[in-house]
């Protein structure tokens, strides 16, 4: 796992070495729809990643299939190698009572 804390640097690293980038939405105020801007951050990165053979999604729908409702609209974002992003998307399809390492009661995104 690596975290550079720069979307552009992370994109470069993932394009060169592979891997996955996650910036999910969560229950905190202001983070429900993620923190990255759809129009000028996520869509641009999604285009590059998909041209390189990867995937970019909000964990439910592909980013490039979405339409922004406002200029500064935000979205959750996951991108990287196609098989890893597809696996992340399957976690969102699990039933609510399913406990997983990622979204369970004491999972990665919950304390």
C-alpha positions in Angstrom: 0.0 0.0 0.0 1.3 3.4 -0.9 -0.2 6.9 -0.3 1.4 9.9 -1.8 -1.5 12.3 -1.1 -1.4 13.8 -4.6 -4.0 12.6 -7.1 -1.6 13.3 -10.1 1.3 11.6 -8.5 -0.8 8.6 -7.5 -2.1 8.4 -11.1 1.4 8.4 -12.5 2.5 5.7 -10.0 -0.6 3.5 -10.8 -0.1 3.9 -14.6 3.6 2.9 -14.2 3.4 0.2 -11.5 -0.3 -0.8 -11.3 -2.5 -0.9 -8.3 -5.6 0.9 -7.2 -6.6 4.3 -5.8 -9.5 4.7 -3.4 -11.3 7.8 -2.2 -14.7 6.6 -1.1 -17.6 8.7 0.2 -18.5 8.2 3.9 -21.0 9.2 6.5 -19.1 12.3 7.7 -20.7 15.7 6.9 -19.4 17.0 3.6 -17.9 13.6 2.5 -21.1 11.8 1.6 -20.3 12.1 -2.1 -16.5 12.0 -1.7 -14.2 15.0 -1.9 -12.8 14.9 -5.4 -14.4 17.1 -8.1 -16.1 15.1 -10.9 -15.5 17.5 -13.8 -11.9 18.6 -13.5 -10.3 15.8 -11.4 -12.1 12.5 -11.7 -13.3 12.7 -15.3 -9.9 13.6 -16.6 -8.1 10.9 -14.6 -10.8 8.4 -15.6 -10.2 9.1 -19.3 -6.5 8.5 -19.0 -6.8 5.4 -16.9 -9.4 3.8 -19.2 -7.3 4.6 -22.3 -4.5 2.7 -20.6 -6.8 -0.3 -20.1 -7.8 0.3 -16.5 -11.1 1.2 -14.9 -12.4 4.3 -13.1 -15.6 4.2 -11.0 -17.5 5.6 -8.1 -17.7 2.0 -6.9 -21.2 1.7 -8.5 -21.0 3.2 -12.0 -18.1 4.0 -14.4 -17.1 7.7 -14.0 -17.2 8.3 -17.8 -20.8 7.2 -17.9 -21.9 9.8 -15.4 -22.8 13.4 -16.0 -22.0 16.1 -13.5 -24.9 18.0 -12.1 -22.8 21.0 -11.1 -19.4 22.4 -11.9 -17.8 21.6 -8.5 -19.9 18.4 -7.9 -18.0 15.8 -6.0 -17.9 12.0 -6.3 -16.4 9.0 -4.7 -13.5 7.7 -6.8 -11.7 4.4 -7.4 -9.4 3.7 -10.3 -6.6 1.5 -11.3 -6.2 -2.0 -12.8 -9.4 -3.3 -14.2 -9.6 -6.5 -12.1 -8.9 -4.7 -8.8 -11.5 -2.0 -9.5 -14.0 -4.6 -10.5 -13.4 -6.4 -7.2 -13.9 -3.2 -5.2 -17.2 -2.7 -7.1 -18.4 -6.1 -6.0 -18.0 -5.1 -2.4 -20.8 -2.5 -2.9 -23.1 -5.2 -4.2 -22.9 -7.3 -1.0 -26.0 -7.3 1.3 -26.1 -4.8 4.2 -25.7 -7.5 6.8 -22.7 -9.0 5.1 -19.5 -8.3 7.0 -16.4 -7.8 5.0 -12.9 -6.6 5.7 -13.7 -3.4 3.8 -17.1 -2.4 4.9 -17.9 -4.5 8.0 -18.6 -3.2 11.5 -14.9 -2.9 12.2 -13.7 -2.7 8.6 -11.3 -0.5 6.8 -13.7 2.4 6.5 -15.4 2.2 9.9 -14.0 2.5 13.4 
